[in-house]
Amino acid sequence: MLGLNPRGHYQFNVKVICIVFAGVGVLLRGISKWMHKQKAHADDYWILVSLLSYWAAVGFCIWGLITGGGGMEIDELMVVAKESQHGLTMTEHYLQSLFFGYILCTISLFATKISILIFYRRIFLVERAYRRATLVLMVLAIGWFISAELTTILACRPTNAFWDRTIAGSKCFNFSAMYLGTGIIDALIDVAILLLPIRMAIKLHLPLRTKLAVVAILALGGFVVIAQIFRLTMVYNPHGNTLHFAELEKWTNIHESTAIICACLPHCKPLMIWASQTLENSTSFITSRFRSTSEESHPSIASDSSDKAGRLRVTDVESMPSEITGSSMGDAFTSVQKPSNNIYYTRTVTLA
């Protein structure tokens, strides 16, 4: 399918799964705000910028995957580029997709960081020290973003030498060292953003369920950092000037999608509460219907526990033609029934 080899199919599936999960996270965030009539804030717009930039980046990478070898590694593409014009064109398409995809993905990562930090400033409004810390991290994130983008754009001189290796006199930096440097700074900023709300969460007297939710969000944030570390260790090539771009793409997608989901989870709490209550009510309704059906099928079964629960119980359900007279006392109604064989018996119904 699409001219992809097995490695290409794997890369394609990873990309599609990651963009779907990221999109669902942002969608649930929007639904939660709409259900509770909450207006959009700056952090909501930033996360939308992040998602759209990420989708555009993946779009470029999928185009490069399909037209640039169908899953071939960069070393394999370099070989076929020397053999034919078609191989050279495939290599150029693949490298172009990486160039523009990385620029867009950096925008997405930056927008995610800013969205989270703006959210922090909004919910911890009274803490001056906390707000100053978020401001410092914003400045660091801006500095990282500018340096990462300039490093990518100026990685080769001229810029189009990044994908056109036939340009005479072109020169490129060591890609491995370049991505390692920007990746380490990115990981450190992510760790700082992850640890920032812990002190505030400890100071607040939160219910156990809320504390567990905070722990879950922090755990997912920790996975974002772990994905970034994997990304760095698997793409670094100290003995060469190229990268394992397939691994770089995979871990970049995992890193970016989990970061977007992590940024959206705190906003989905009202939706989670509604879903939990709906599930609980549905379970109670199904249980009560099952009990009602069971009682209708076995009306002669009575128990003290169910009487205490306020249900109607009949102690004698023998059915025969009869004359009925009765009297009521409080919550009890006693009937005297005279069947056709003149044998009397009583039936007592307790109402609760």
C-alpha positions as CSV (number, residue, x, y, z in Angstrom):
1,M,0.0,0.0,0.0
2,L,1.3,3.5,-1.0
3,G,4.5,1.9,-2.2
4,L,5.8,1.4,1.4
5,N,8.1,-1.4,2.6
6,P,7.5,-3.0,6.0
7,R,9.5,-0.4,7.8
8,G,7.6,2.3,5.9
9,H,4.3,0.8,7.0
10,Y,5.5,0.8,10.6
11,Q,6.5,4.4,10.4
12,F,3.2,5.4,8.8
13,N,1.1,3.6,11.5
14,V,3.1,5.3,14.3
15,K,2.4,8.7,12.7
16,V,-1.3,8.1,12.2
17,I,-1.8,6.7,15.7
18,C,0.1,9.6,17.3
19,I,-1.9,12.4,15.5
20,V,-5.2,10.7,16.3
21,F,-4.4,10.5,20.0
22,A,-3.3,14.1,20.0
23,G,-6.4,15.2,18.2
24,V,-8.7,13.2,20.6
25,G,-7.0,14.9,23.5
26,V,-7.6,18.4,22.2
27,L,-11.2,17.4,21.2
28,L,-12.0,16.1,24.7
29,R,-10.6,19.3,26.1
30,G,-12.9,21.4,23.9
31,I,-15.9,19.2,24.7
32,S,-15.3,19.5,28.4
33,K,-15.2,23.3,28.2
34,W,-18.3,23.4,26.1
35,M,-20.3,21.2,28.4
36,H,-19.5,23.4,31.4
37,K,-19.8,26.7,29.5
38,Q,-16.2,27.7,30.1
39,K,-14.8,30.3,27.8
40,A,-11.6,29.8,25.9
41,H,-8.3,31.2,27.3
42,A,-4.9,31.9,25.9
43,D,-3.6,28.4,26.8
44,D,-6.5,26.9,24.7
45,Y,-5.4,28.8,21.6
46,W,-1.8,27.9,22.1
47,I,-2.6,24.1,22.3
48,L,-4.6,24.5,19.1
49,V,-1.6,26.1,17.5
50,S,0.5,23.1,18.8
51,L,-1.9,20.5,17.3
52,L,-2.2,22.2,13.9
53,S,1.6,22.6,13.7
54,Y,2.0,18.9,14.7
55,W,-0.5,17.8,12.1
56,A,1.2,19.8,9.4
57,A,4.6,18.4,10.4
58,V,3.3,14.8,10.2
59,G,1.7,15.7,6.8
60,F,5.1,16.7,5.4
61,C,6.7,13.6,6.9
62,I,4.1,11.3,5.4
63,W,4.6,12.9,2.0
64,G,8.3,12.4,2.3
65,L,7.8,8.8,3.4
66,I,5.6,8.0,0.4
67,T,7.6,9.8,-2.2
68,G,11.0,9.4,-0.6
69,G,11.8,5.8,-0.7
70,G,8.8,4.3,1.1
71,G,10.6,3.6,4.3
72,M,14.3,3.4,3.2
73,E,16.9,4.6,5.7
74,I,19.0,7.7,4.8
75,D,22.1,5.5,4.1
76,E,20.1,3.5,1.6
77,L,18.8,6.6,0.0
78,M,22.2,8.1,-0.4
79,V,23.3,4.9,-2.3
80,V,20.3,5.0,-4.7
81,A,20.8,8.8,-5.2
82,K,24.1,8.1,-6.8
83,E,22.7,5.5,-9.1
84,S,19.8,7.3,-10.8
85,Q,18.0,10.6,-11.1
86,H,14.9,8.9,-9.6
87,G,16.9,7.9,-6.6
88,L,18.2,11.5,-6.3
89,T,14.7,12.9,-6.4
90,M,13.5,10.4,-3.7
91,T,16.3,11.5,-1.5
92,E,15.5,15.2,-2.0
93,H,11.8,14.6,-1.2
94,Y,12.7,12.7,2.0
95,L,15.1,15.3,3.3
96,Q,12.8,18.2,2.4
97,S,10.0,16.5,4.4
98,L,12.4,16.2,7.4
99,F,13.5,19.8,7.1
100,F,10.1,21.4,7.1
101,G,8.6,18.7,9.4
102,Y,11.3,19.5,12.1
103,I,10.6,23.2,11.8
104,L,6.9,22.7,12.3
105,C,7.4,20.2,15.1
106,T,9.6,22.6,17.0
107,I,6.7,25.2,16.7
108,S,4.4,22.5,18.1
109,L,6.6,21.7,21.0
110,F,7.1,25.3,21.9
111,A,3.4,26.0,21.7
112,T,2.7,23.1,24.0
113,K,5.2,24.5,26.6
114,I,3.7,27.9,26.5
115,S,0.1,26.5,26.8
116,I,1.1,24.6,30.0
117,L,2.9,27.6,31.5
118,I,0.0,30.0,30.8
119,F,-2.3,27.5,32.4
120,Y,-0.1,27.4,35.5
121,R,-0.1,31.1,35.8
122,R,-3.9,31.2,35.5
123,I,-4.7,28.6,38.2
124,F,-2.0,29.7,40.7
125,L,-2.8,33.4,40.4
126,V,-1.9,34.5,44.0
127,E,1.5,32.9,44.2
128,R,4.0,35.6,43.1
129,A,7.1,33.3,43.3
130,Y,5.3,30.7,41.3
131,R,4.3,33.2,38.6
132,R,7.9,34.4,38.4
133,A,9.1,30.9,38.0
134,T,6.6,30.3,35.1
135,L,7.8,33.6,33.5
136,V,11.4,32.4,33.7
137,L,10.5,29.1,32.0
138,M,8.7,31.0,29.3
139,V,11.8,33.1,28.6
140,L,13.9,29.9,28.5
141,A,11.3,28.2,26.2
142,I,11.4,31.2,23.8
143,G,15.2,31.1,23.8
144,W,15.2,27.4,23.1
145,F,12.7,27.8,20.3
146,I,14.6,30.5,18.5
147,S,17.9,28.7,18.8
148,A,16.4,25.4,17.6
149,E,14.8,27.0,14.6
150,L,17.9,28.9,13.6
151,T,20.0,25.8,14.0
152,T,17.8,23.9,11.6
153,I,17.5,26.7,9.1
154,L,21.2,27.4,9.1
155,A,22.3,23.8,9.4
156,C,23.5,23.9,5.8
157,R,24.9,26.7,3.7
158,P,23.0,27.5,1.5
159,T,19.9,26.3,3.3
160,N,18.6,24.2,0.4
161,A,21.8,22.2,0.6
162,F,20.0,20.3,3.4
163,W,18.2,18.3,0.8
164,D,20.1,19.1,-2.4
165,R,23.5,17.5,-2.0
166,T,24.5,18.3,-5.6
167,I,25.2,22.0,-4.8
168,A,28.9,22.7,-5.3
169,G,30.7,24.3,-2.3
170,S,27.8,23.5,0.2
171,K,28.6,22.9,3.8
172,C,26.5,21.3,6.6
173,F,27.0,21.1,10.4
174,N,27.2,17.9,12.3
175,F,23.5,17.0,12.5
176,S,24.0,14.6,15.4
177,A,25.7,17.2,17.7
178,M,23.1,19.8,16.6
179,Y,20.0,17.8,17.5
180,L,21.7,16.5,20.7
181,G,22.3,20.0,21.9
182,T,18.8,21.3,21.3
183,G,17.3,18.1,22.5
184,I,19.0,18.3,25.9
185,I,17.8,21.8,26.5
186,D,14.3,20.8,25.5
187,A,14.4,17.9,28.0
188,L,15.6,20.1,30.8
189,I,12.8,22.6,30.2
190,D,10.3,19.7,30.2
191,V,11.6,18.5,33.5
192,A,11.3,21.9,35.0
193,I,7.7,22.3,33.8
194,L,6.9,18.9,35.1
195,L,8.3,19.6,38.6
196,L,6.9,23.1,38.9
197,P,3.4,22.4,40.2
198,I,4.4,19.6,42.7
199,R,5.0,22.0,45.6
200,M,1.7,23.7,45.1
201,A,-0.2,20.4,44.8
202,I,1.4,19.2,48.1
203,K,0.3,22.4,49.9
204,L,-3.3,22.2,48.8
205,H,-5.6,20.0,50.8
206,L,-7.1,17.9,47.9
207,P,-9.3,14.8,48.1
208,L,-7.7,11.5,47.5
209,R,-9.2,11.1,44.1
210,T,-7.9,14.5,43.0
211,K,-4.4,13.6,44.3
212,L,-4.5,10.4,42.3
213,A,-5.4,12.3,39.2
214,V,-2.5,14.7,39.8
215,V,-0.2,11.7,40.2
216,A,-1.5,10.2,36.9
217,I,-0.9,13.5,35.0
218,L,2.6,13.8,36.5
219,A,3.3,10.2,35.5
220,L,2.3,10.9,31.9
221,G,4.4,14.0,32.0
222,G,7.3,11.9,33.1
223,F,6.7,9.6,30.1
224,V,7.1,12.7,27.9
225,V,10.6,13.3,29.4
226,I,11.4,9.6,29.0
227,A,10.3,9.7,25.3
228,Q,12.6,12.6,24.9
229,I,15.5,10.8,26.5
230,F,14.9,7.8,24.2
231,R,14.8,10.1,21.3
232,L,18.2,11.6,22.2
233,T,20.0,8.2,22.9
234,M,18.7,6.5,19.7
235,V,19.5,9.3,17.3
236,Y,22.9,10.3,18.5
237,N,25.7,9.2,16.2
238,P,29.1,10.4,17.6
239,H,31.0,8.8,14.7
240,G,29.1,10.3,11.8
241,N,27.4,13.4,10.4
242,T,24.0,11.8,9.8
243,L,21.2,10.6,12.0
244,H,18.9,7.6,12.1
245,F,16.0,9.7,10.9
246,A,13.5,6.9,11.1
247,E,14.1,6.6,14.9
248,L,14.2,10.3,15.2
249,E,10.7,10.6,13.6
250,K,9.2,7.8,15.7
251,W,10.3,9.2,19.0
252,T,9.5,12.7,18.0
253,N,5.9,11.7,17.2
254,I,5.6,9.8,20.6
255,H,7.1,12.7,22.4
256,E,4.9,15.4,20.8
257,S,1.6,13.5,21.0
258,T,2.0,12.6,24.7
259,A,3.0,16.2,25.4
260,I,-0.2,17.5,23.9
261,I,-2.3,14.9,25.7
262,C,-0.6,15.8,29.0
263,A,-1.4,19.5,28.4
264,C,-5.0,18.6,27.9
265,L,-5.7,16.2,30.7
266,P,-6.2,18.8,33.5
267,H,-8.9,20.5,31.4
268,C,-10.7,17.2,30.9
269,K,-11.5,16.7,34.6
270,P,-15.1,17.9,34.4
271,L,-15.7,15.6,31.5
272,M,-14.2,12.7,33.5
273,I,-16.4,13.4,36.5
274,W,-19.5,13.5,34.2
275,A,-18.5,10.2,32.6
276,S,-17.9,8.6,36.0
277,Q,-21.3,9.8,37.3
278,T,-23.0,8.7,34.1
279,L,-21.4,5.2,34.3
280,E,-22.4,5.0,38.0
281,N,-26.0,5.9,37.3
282,S,-26.2,3.5,34.4
283,T,-24.9,0.7,36.6
284,S,-27.4,1.5,39.3
285,F,-30.2,1.6,36.8
286,I,-29.2,-1.8,35.2
287,T,-28.9,-3.3,38.7
288,S,-32.3,-2.1,39.8
289,R,-33.9,-3.3,36.6
290,F,-32.3,-6.7,37.0
291,R,-33.6,-7.0,40.6
292,S,-37.1,-5.9,39.5
293,T,-37.2,-8.5,36.7
294,S,-36.0,-11.2,39.2
295,E,-38.7,-10.3,41.7
296,E,-41.4,-10.4,39.0
297,S,-40.2,-13.9,38.0
298,H,-40.1,-15.1,41.6
299,P,-42.8,-13.2,43.5
300,S,-43.0,-15.7,46.4
301,I,-39.5,-14.9,47.5
302,A,-39.3,-12.5,50.4
303,S,-36.4,-11.3,52.6
304,D,-36.1,-9.1,55.6
305,S,-33.3,-7.1,54.0
306,S,-35.3,-6.2,51.0
307,D,-38.3,-5.3,53.2
308,K,-35.9,-2.8,55.0
309,A,-35.0,-1.4,51.6
310,G,-38.6,-0.3,51.2
311,R,-39.8,-2.8,48.6
312,L,-43.2,-4.4,48.4
313,R,-43.4,-8.0,49.6
314,V,-46.3,-10.4,49.5
315,T,-46.1,-13.3,51.9
316,D,-48.8,-15.4,50.3
317,V,-49.3,-15.4,46.6
318,E,-51.7,-18.4,46.2
319,S,-53.9,-17.4,43.4
320,M,-57.6,-18.6,43.3
321,P,-61.0,-17.0,42.9
322,S,-62.0,-15.2,46.2
323,E,-64.0,-12.6,47.9
324,I,-61.7,-9.9,49.5
325,T,-62.4,-7.7,52.6
326,G,-59.8,-5.7,54.3
327,S,-58.7,-3.1,56.7
328,S,-55.7,-0.8,57.0
329,M,-53.6,0.1,60.1
330,G,-50.8,2.6,59.5
331,D,-48.5,1.3,56.8
332,A,-50.1,-2.2,56.7
333,F,-53.1,-3.4,54.8
334,T,-54.6,-6.8,55.9
335,S,-57.1,-8.5,53.6
336,V,-59.2,-11.5,54.4
337,Q,-59.9,-13.7,51.4
338,K,-62.8,-16.2,51.2
339,P,-62.2,-18.6,48.3
340,S,-64.9,-20.8,46.8
341,N,-64.1,-23.7,49.1
342,N,-64.9,-21.6,52.2
343,I,-61.3,-21.9,53.6
344,Y,-60.2,-18.6,54.9
345,Y,-56.7,-17.2,54.8
346,T,-55.1,-13.7,55.3
347,R,-52.8,-11.7,53.2
348,T,-50.8,-8.9,54.6
349,V,-49.2,-6.2,52.4
350,T,-46.7,-3.8,54.0
351,L,-46.1,-0.5,52.3
352,A,-42.9,1.4,52.7
